[in-house]
């Protein structure tokens, strides 16, 4: 995902659905630095996207869409994963990692009592 490594992205809109990255980040109450670190993004790239100097390419938009839909799951999946490893993944690998996390959750569901009371499984 060249865009996440800070490589030059197109300055024009390529017709794909755009995502308001600043809105997603602000809803999560994260600084630009914290958001970039948490999701393996280049800080200068994030800043250029938010200021609309550049637009994310299709792969980066897919990743940002996944973050917007389930930010905690994405953060959990990649916790402990190096930024370099995340940067080298393509969007299919990112989706596969999220699917694997969903499968693991389904195989080990939280006890009903914990779910009812908003508690995490041990």
C-alpha positions as CSV (number, residue, x, y, z in Angstrom):
1,X,0.0,0.0,0.0
2,X,2.2,2.7,-1.3
3,X,-0.1,5.4,0.0
4,X,0.3,4.3,3.6
5,X,4.1,4.4,3.2
6,X,3.9,8.1,2.3
7,X,4.6,7.6,-1.4
8,X,3.0,10.1,-3.8
9,X,-0.7,9.5,-4.2
10,X,-2.8,11.2,-6.9
11,X,-3.7,14.8,-6.1
12,X,-7.0,14.4,-7.9
13,X,-10.1,12.4,-7.0
14,X,-10.1,9.1,-8.9
15,X,-13.8,8.7,-8.6
16,X,-13.8,6.4,-5.6
17,X,-15.9,7.0,-2.5
18,X,-14.0,9.4,-0.2
19,X,-13.8,9.1,3.5
20,X,-13.5,11.9,6.0
21,X,-10.4,10.7,7.8
22,X,-10.3,13.7,10.2
23,X,-13.9,12.9,11.3
24,X,-13.0,9.2,11.9
25,X,-9.9,10.2,13.9
26,X,-11.8,12.9,15.9
27,X,-14.6,10.4,16.7
28,X,-11.9,8.1,18.1
29,X,-10.4,11.1,20.1
30,X,-7.0,10.5,18.7
31,X,-4.3,13.0,17.7
32,X,-2.9,12.7,14.2
33,X,0.2,11.2,15.7
34,X,-1.7,8.6,17.7
35,X,-4.0,7.7,14.8
36,X,-1.0,7.3,12.4
37,X,0.9,5.2,15.0
38,X,-2.1,3.0,15.9
39,X,-3.0,2.1,12.3
40,X,0.5,2.0,10.7
41,X,0.1,5.2,8.6
42,X,2.7,7.8,7.8
43,X,2.1,11.0,9.7
44,X,2.9,13.2,6.7
45,X,0.5,11.2,4.5
46,X,-2.3,11.4,7.1
47,X,-1.8,15.1,7.3
48,X,-1.9,15.5,3.6
49,X,-5.1,13.5,3.4
50,X,-6.8,15.5,6.1
51,X,-5.8,18.8,4.5
52,X,-7.0,17.4,1.2
53,X,-3.6,18.1,-0.5
54,X,-3.7,14.5,-1.6
55,X,-6.4,11.8,-1.7
56,X,-5.9,8.2,-0.6
57,X,-5.6,5.7,-3.4
58,X,-8.1,2.8,-3.6
59,X,-6.2,0.4,-1.3
60,X,-5.7,3.1,1.3
61,X,-9.4,4.0,1.1
62,X,-10.3,0.4,1.6
63,X,-8.1,0.3,4.7
64,X,-9.5,3.6,6.0
65,X,-13.1,2.3,5.5
66,X,-12.3,-0.8,7.6
67,X,-10.9,1.4,10.3
68,X,-14.0,3.6,10.2
69,X,-16.3,0.6,10.5
70,X,-14.5,-1.2,13.3
71,X,-11.6,0.8,14.7
72,X,-11.1,-1.2,17.8
73,X,-11.0,-4.5,16.0
74,X,-8.4,-3.2,13.5
75,X,-6.3,-1.8,16.4
76,X,-6.5,-5.2,18.2
77,X,-5.6,-7.2,15.1
78,X,-2.5,-5.1,14.5
79,X,-1.5,-4.6,18.2
80,X,2.1,-5.8,18.4
81,X,2.5,-5.9,14.6
82,X,5.2,-3.7,13.4
83,X,4.3,-0.6,11.3
84,X,6.6,-2.0,8.5
85,X,4.6,-5.3,8.4
86,X,1.3,-3.4,8.2
87,X,2.6,-1.2,5.5
88,X,3.6,-4.2,3.4
89,X,0.2,-5.8,3.5
90,X,-2.2,-5.3,0.7
91,X,-5.9,-4.8,1.4
92,X,-6.8,-8.4,0.9
93,X,-4.2,-9.4,3.5
94,X,-5.7,-6.8,5.9
95,X,-9.2,-8.2,5.3
96,X,-7.9,-11.7,5.8
97,X,-6.4,-10.7,9.2
98,X,-9.6,-9.2,10.3
99,X,-11.6,-12.3,9.1
100,X,-9.2,-14.5,11.1
101,X,-9.8,-12.4,14.2
102,X,-13.6,-12.7,13.7
103,X,-13.2,-16.5,13.3
104,X,-11.2,-16.7,16.5
105,X,-13.8,-14.7,18.3
106,X,-16.6,-17.0,17.0
107,X,-14.6,-20.1,18.1
108,X,-14.1,-18.6,21.6
109,X,-17.3,-16.6,22.5
110,X,-17.5,-14.7,25.7
111,X,-19.6,-16.2,28.4
112,X,-23.3,-15.0,28.2
113,X,-23.0,-13.3,31.7
114,X,-20.0,-11.3,30.6
115,X,-21.7,-10.2,27.3
116,X,-24.9,-9.2,29.2
117,X,-22.9,-7.0,31.7
118,X,-20.5,-5.6,29.1
119,X,-17.5,-7.4,30.5
120,X,-14.7,-8.9,28.5
121,X,-14.1,-12.6,28.5
122,X,-11.2,-13.7,30.7
